[in-house]
Amino acid sequence: MGCSSTPVLSLFLLYFSPVCSRGDVYIPAWLKNPNLTKMKTRYYILIALSAYLLYTPVPDGLAHPWKYRALMASTRFLRLIAKAENIIWPDAPNDVTVFRNAFKLVTARQALEELGSNFKARVTQFDGVKVRLYEPIKKSKSLLPGFVYFHGGGFAFGSTAFDFLLYPLELYDGLTRKIADDLNAVVVSVDYRLSPEYPFPVPVEDSLKAAKWFITHAKEFGVDPKRIGLGGDSAGGWLTAIVTQLLHKEKIKVKVQMMVYPAISSLDTSSPSYQKYQHDFGHNGMLPLTTIARFYSYFILGKRDKEFEQLIIENNHVASSQRQSTNMKTFFNHSLIPPEMRSDTYYKGPSDPNLGSESMWNKIKDVCLDYRYSAFNNLPLTGLPPAYIITCGFDSIRDEGIFYGEALKADGVEVVWKHYEEGFHGIFWASPAFVFELGEQMRKEAMEYVKRKL
């Protein structure tokens, strides 16, 4: 995929390369301008900027390297804008503003029905939470299974049903519509509120309310309440784990939980996968530690806190007393990661358990130890539904899915762990501009398992 096919990159291509038409032939405006100096300058800037954006070192073995570079060109362009705004507004969530506005500009209006799909979509509310609901075009005579999906985006980005100029837009329609067709199930895509405007516990509470309401009103939508599953990617995987647990506490059963490269806990940012990612990408790529630190700052504190972000990067945000707790020693034990995923090339061992910031931990511990925050705060895990967990080799949070899978298995829960060594964070998401063949394969294999369980 070339850079011209990336939607965000097209924004600056339009700015730097204005065109005028002559019949069916389009000619760059600067070629027709008698005073070429200014236009040539813009052209050279375009070339330099394009080279910078497209120069993304890609480690050996990563799937779809050129598509990945194109995706990263869009991401790096937006990060540049956010960095420029940081100079003027250093404490504002500029990355959130820039990315959200870009998504609104480049996301097409989603049709209620799509050619080739057996499902129609509409935006509605479940117990006050906005959702995008996928229902069969032809009503089924029998009750269908249901599936609730929680989108990713670090609790700060992503949407299922936001409005722009009165038009409903949806970044995840390409994925959730396919899930509905794959499963032949009614799908609910939850538009939980986002941080930093709505930090923890709001995204969790919204997700729980929507899922619970759907399950208890399932028959109104032609759904068998005993055949409902939950799933999500990244932050949505975090929500899947938590909502499944909270429903279980209320004696509300779901059939299956699917977590795609899930974030599960913020307590250890120096696991082998974090160290591998730092070796492969540094502070670049789709999900560097600098980005994760901001996401957690927004989610936990509701704002940017540079001291907190730096401590996250250093893995010193947790007090030594907590780091030496039985919980952390058990569930964040690096020996749980297969030896082939702890190469001496990059892995230097766990952080010193005697280090950590007591003052910062006192500031955040009420959130981090809340039963609604982390899937590791609701033990035991006995009785939870079967889990399908996907991890990728080029993903900073790979190990969190592995840690949680091991914890589930230890408590007798059926776990299927699928690891795609050549995959990367974000590959599962599908949009008109970015469809990754490996991501399609991952989805199809996951849906085969989920469909059997439903």
C-alpha positions in Angstrom: 0.0 0.0 0.0 1.4 3.4 -1.0 1.3 6.5 1.1 -1.5 8.0 -1.1 -3.9 5.3 0.1 -3.6 6.3 3.8 -6.5 8.5 4.8 -4.6 10.8 7.2 -1.6 11.2 5.0 -4.0 12.3 2.2 -4.8 15.4 4.4 -1.3 16.9 4.0 -1.0 15.7 0.4 -4.0 17.8 -0.4 -2.5 20.7 1.3 0.9 20.5 -0.3 -0.2 19.4 -3.7 -3.1 21.5 -4.9 -4.3 20.5 -8.4 -6.1 22.1 -11.3 -7.8 20.2 -14.1 -7.4 20.2 -17.8 -10.1 17.9 -19.2 -9.4 14.5 -17.6 -5.8 15.3 -16.8 -4.8 16.7 -13.4 -1.7 18.9 -13.3 0.0 20.1 -10.0 -0.8 23.8 -9.6 2.9 24.7 -9.0 3.8 23.5 -12.5 1.5 26.1 -14.0 2.5 28.9 -11.8 5.0 31.4 -13.4 6.5 32.1 -10.1 7.7 28.6 -9.1 9.9 29.5 -6.2 7.3 29.3 -3.5 5.6 26.2 -5.0 9.0 24.5 -5.4 9.6 25.1 -1.7 6.3 23.5 -0.8 7.1 20.6 -3.1 10.5 20.0 -1.5 8.9 20.2 2.0 6.4 17.6 0.9 9.2 15.3 -0.3 11.2 15.7 2.9 8.1 15.3 5.1 7.0 12.2 3.1 10.5 10.7 3.4 10.5 11.3 7.2 7.0 9.9 7.7 7.6 6.8 5.5 11.0 6.1 7.0 9.9 3.6 9.7 12.5 1.0 10.5 10.7 -2.4 10.5 12.1 -5.4 12.3 12.7 -8.6 10.4 9.7 -10.9 10.5 6.9 -8.3 10.9 3.9 -9.0 8.7 3.0 -6.6 5.9 6.0 -4.2 6.3 4.9 -1.7 3.7 1.3 -1.5 4.9 2.7 -1.1 8.3 4.9 1.8 7.1 1.9 3.5 5.5 -0.1 3.1 8.7 2.8 4.6 10.7 3.2 7.5 8.2 -0.3 8.6 9.2 0.4 8.1 12.9 3.7 9.9 12.8 2.1 12.8 11.0 -0.5 13.2 13.7 2.1 12.8 16.4 4.1 15.7 14.8 1.0 17.9 15.0 0.4 16.9 18.6 4.1 17.7 19.5 3.8 21.1 18.0 0.7 21.8 20.0 2.5 20.6 23.1 4.8 23.6 22.8 1.8 25.9 23.1 -0.3 23.9 25.5 2.1 21.6 27.4 -0.4 20.2 29.8 -3.3 19.6 27.4 -4.2 16.2 26.0 -3.1 17.3 22.5 -2.6 13.8 21.1 -6.2 12.9 22.0 -7.6 16.1 20.3 -5.5 15.7 17.2 -6.3 12.0 16.6 -10.0 12.4 17.4 -10.3 15.3 15.0 -8.4 13.4 12.3 -10.6 10.4 12.7 -13.7 12.6 12.3 -12.3 14.1 9.1 -11.4 10.8 7.4 -14.1 8.4 8.6 -16.8 7.9 6.1 -20.5 7.9 7.0 -21.4 4.2 7.6 -24.4 3.0 5.7 -27.1 1.2 7.6 -26.7 -1.7 5.2 -23.6 -2.8 3.3 -23.5 -4.8 0.1 -22.7 -8.4 0.9 -23.6 -8.2 4.5 -26.6 -9.9 6.0 -26.8 -7.4 8.8 -28.1 -3.8 9.2 -26.8 -1.4 11.8 -28.4 1.3 13.8 -27.3 3.6 16.7 -29.3 3.3 19.9 -28.8 3.3 23.7 -28.7 0.5 26.2 -29.4 1.8 29.8 -28.1 5.3 28.7 -25.0 4.0 27.0 -24.7 4.6 23.2 -24.2 1.5 21.2 -24.1 0.4 17.5 -26.5 -2.5 17.0 -26.1 -5.0 14.2 -29.3 -7.0 13.5 -30.2 -9.4 10.6 -31.8 -7.9 7.6 -34.1 -10.9 7.3 -35.6 -11.7 10.7 -34.7 -15.1 11.9 -37.4 -17.5 13.0 -35.3 -18.8 15.9 -33.3 -17.0 18.5 -29.8 -16.0 17.4 -26.6 -15.8 19.5 -25.4 -12.4 20.6 -21.9 -10.9 20.9 -20.9 -7.7 22.7 -17.8 -6.0 21.4 -15.6 -3.4 23.2 -13.3 -1.4 20.9 -9.7 -0.5 21.6 -7.9 2.8 21.7 -6.3 3.1 25.1 -9.6 4.3 26.7 -9.0 7.6 24.9 -9.7 6.9 21.2 -12.0 4.9 19.1 -15.8 5.0 18.7 -18.8 3.0 17.6 -21.3 5.7 17.2 -20.1 9.3 17.4 -21.8 12.0 15.5 -20.1 14.4 13.1 -22.2 17.1 11.5 -25.2 15.0 12.5 -23.9 11.9 10.6 -23.2 8.7 12.6 -19.6 7.7 12.0 -17.9 4.5 13.2 -14.3 3.6 13.2 -14.9 -0.1 14.0 -17.7 -0.9 11.5 -15.4 -2.7 9.2 -14.6 -5.1 12.0 -17.8 -5.5 13.9 -20.0 -5.9 10.8 -17.7 -8.8 9.7 -18.0 -10.3 13.2 -21.8 -10.2 12.9 -21.6 -12.0 9.5 -19.0 -14.5 10.7 -21.1 -15.5 13.8 -24.5 -14.9 12.3 -25.2 -13.2 15.6 -26.6 -9.9 16.8 -23.6 -7.8 17.6 -23.5 -4.8 20.1 -20.6 -2.4 19.7 -20.3 -0.4 22.8 -19.6 3.4 22.6 -18.3 3.8 26.2 -17.2 7.3 27.2 -13.5 8.1 26.9 -10.7 9.5 29.1 -9.4 12.0 29.9 -12.8 13.6 30.1 -14.2 10.4 31.6 -11.5 8.5 33.5 -11.8 5.3 35.5 -14.3 3.9 36.4 -16.6 5.5 33.7 -15.5 3.3 30.7 -15.8 0.2 32.8 -19.2 1.2 34.2 -20.6 2.1 30.7 -19.4 -1.2 29.3 -20.9 -3.2 32.2 -24.2 -1.4 31.9 -24.5 -1.9 28.2 -23.6 -5.6 28.3 -25.9 -6.3 31.3 -28.8 -4.5 29.7 -28.4 -6.4 26.4 -28.2 -9.8 28.2 -31.3 -9.1 30.3 -33.3 -7.8 27.3 -31.8 -10.2 24.8 -35.1 -11.7 23.6 -36.4 -8.3 22.6 -33.7 -8.4 19.9 -34.2 -12.0 18.8 -31.3 -13.2 20.9 -31.0 -16.2 23.1 -29.7 -14.8 26.5 -27.9 -18.1 27.2 -25.8 -17.7 24.0 -24.0 -14.4 24.4 -20.3 -13.8 24.3 -18.0 -10.8 24.9 -14.9 -9.6 23.1 -12.6 -6.7 22.4 -9.2 -5.6 21.3 -6.5 -3.9 23.4 -8.3 -1.7 25.9 -11.4 -3.5 24.7 -9.7 -6.8 25.8 -9.2 -5.2 29.3 -13.0 -4.4 29.4 -13.9 -7.8 28.2 -12.0 -9.4 31.1 -13.4 -7.0 33.7 -17.0 -7.0 32.5 -17.0 -10.8 32.3 -15.8 -11.0 35.9 -18.3 -8.4 37.1 -21.2 -10.2 35.4 -20.1 -13.4 36.9 -20.2 -11.8 40.4 -23.9 -10.9 39.6 -24.6 -14.5 38.5 -25.0 -13.4 34.9 -23.3 -15.9 32.6 -21.7 -15.4 29.2 -20.7 -18.3 27.0 -17.3 -17.1 25.9 -14.8 -14.2 26.2 -12.4 -13.2 23.4 -9.5 -10.9 24.1 -7.3 -9.6 21.3 -3.8 -8.4 22.4 -5.5 -7.3 25.6 -4.2 -4.7 28.1 -4.8 -6.3 31.5 -2.8 -4.3 34.1 -0.6 -1.3 34.4 1.6 -2.6 37.2 4.6 -4.0 35.3 5.9 -2.0 32.3 9.2 -3.9 32.1 8.0 -7.4 31.2 9.9 -9.2 28.4 7.5 -7.9 25.7 8.1 -4.3 26.8 11.8 -4.9 26.6 11.6 -6.6 23.2 9.4 -3.7 21.9 12.0 -1.2 23.1 14.7 -3.1 21.4 12.7 -3.4 18.1 11.1 0.1 17.9 12.4 2.4 20.7 9.8 5.1 21.2 8.3 4.5 17.8 5.9 2.0 16.3 2.2 1.6 17.1 2.3 1.3 20.9 5.6 2.6 22.5 5.8 3.0 26.2 5.6 6.8 25.9 2.1 6.4 24.4 1.1 3.8 27.0 2.2 6.1 29.8 -0.1 8.9 28.5 -3.0 6.5 28.1 -2.7 5.4 31.8 -2.3 9.0 32.9 -5.6 9.9 31.2 -7.3 6.7 32.4 -6.2 6.8 36.0 -5.7 10.5 36.7 -8.0 12.1 34.1 -5.2 14.4 32.9 -1.6 14.5 31.8 0.8 14.1 34.7 4.4 14.1 33.4 5.9 12.8 36.6 3.6 9.8 36.5 4.3 9.2 32.8 8.0 9.2 33.5 7.7 6.8 36.3 5.6 4.5 34.1 8.3 4.6 31.5 10.9 3.7 34.2 8.5 1.1 35.7 8.9 2.9 39.1 5.2 4.0 39.5 4.5 1.0 41.8 5.8 1.0 45.4 8.4 -1.6 46.3 5.9 -3.0 48.9 3.4 -3.7 46.2 6.0 -5.1 43.8 7.0 -7.6 46.4 3.4 -8.6 47.1 2.2 -12.2 46.5 -0.2 -11.0 43.8 2.6 -9.5 41.7 5.1 -12.2 42.3 2.5 -14.8 41.2 0.8 -13.2 38.3 3.6 -11.0 36.8 6.3 -13.7 37.1 8.4 -13.3 34.0 9.2 -17.1 34.1 5.6 -17.6 32.9 6.6 -16.2 29.5 8.0 -19.0 27.3 11.9 -19.0 27.2 11.9 -18.3 23.4 10.1 -15.0 24.2 12.8 -13.9 26.6 15.8 -13.7 24.3 19.1 -12.5 25.9 19.3 -10.2 22.9 17.0 -7.8 24.6 15.7 -9.2 27.9 17.6 -8.0 31.0 15.4 -9.5 33.7 12.7 -8.0 35.9 13.0 -4.6 37.5 14.6 -4.3 40.9 11.8 -5.1 43.4 13.3 -2.7 45.9 12.7 0.3 43.6 9.5 2.2 43.2 7.8 5.5 44.2 5.8 5.3 47.4 4.4 8.8 46.9 3.1 8.0 43.4 1.8 4.7 44.5 -0.2 6.4 47.3 -1.7 8.7 44.6 -2.8 5.9 42.3 -3.3 2.8 44.4 -7.0 3.3 45.2 -7.6 3.0 41.4 -5.1 0.3 40.6 -6.4 -2.0 43.4 -10.1 -1.4 42.7 -11.9 -4.5 41.8 -13.2 -2.9 38.7 -9.8 -1.8 37.5 -7.7 -5.0 36.8 -8.7 -8.5 36.0 -6.1 -9.6 38.6 -8.1 -7.8 41.4 -11.0 -10.3 41.3 -9.6 -13.6 42.5 -10.3 -16.5 42.3 -11.2 -16.7 38.6 -12.9 -20.0 39.0 -16.2 -20.4 37.0 -15.4 -17.9 34.3 -16.3 -18.8 30.7 -13.9 -20.2 28.2 -11.3 -17.6 27.0 -9.8 -17.1 23.6 -6.7 -14.9 23.9 -4.7 -13.5 21.0 -1.2 -12.1 21.3 1.3 -10.7 18.8 5.1 -10.8 18.6 5.6 -7.1 17.8 3.4 -5.8 20.7 4.6 -4.1 23.8 1.7 -5.5 25.9 2.0 -9.1 24.5 2.8 -10.5 27.9 -0.3 -9.2 29.6 -2.4 -11.6 27.6 -0.1 -14.4 28.5 -0.1 -13.6 32.2 -3.9 -13.5 32.3 -4.2 -16.7 30.3 -1.9 -18.5 32.8 -4.0 -17.1 35.7 -7.2 -18.3 34.2 -5.8 -21.8 33.5 -4.5 -22.0 37.1 -8.1 -21.6 38.3 -9.5 -24.2 35.9 -10.8 -22.0 33.1 -10.6 -23.3 29.6 -8.1 -21.1 27.7 -7.1 -21.1 24.0 -4.0 -18.9 23.4 -3.2 -18.1 19.9 0.1 -16.3 19.3 1.0 -14.7 16.0 4.7 -14.0 16.1 4.7 -11.8 13.0 1.7 -9.8 14.1 1.7 -6.3 15.6 -0.6 -4.2 17.8 -3.5 -2.9 15.7 -3.4 -5.5 13.0 -6.8 -7.0 14.0 -8.6 -3.7 13.3 -10.1 -3.4 9.8 -10.9 -0.2 7.9 -11.3 0.6 4.2 -7.7 1.9 4.1 -6.0 -0.7 6.3 -7.0 -4.3 5.9 -4.2 -6.7 6.9 -4.4 -10.3 5.6 -3.0 -11.6 8.8 -5.5 -9.6 10.8 -8.3 -11.2 8.6 -6.9 -14.6 9.3 -6.8 -13.9 13.1 -10.4 -12.8 13.0 -11.6 -15.8 11.1 -9.8 -18.2 13.4 -11.1 -16.5 16.5 -14.7 -16.4 15.1 -14.6 -20.2 14.4 -13.8 -20.8 18.1 -16.4 -18.2 19.4 -19.1 -19.6 17.1 -18.5 -23.2 18.4 -18.9 -21.9 22.0 -22.0 -19.9 21.2 
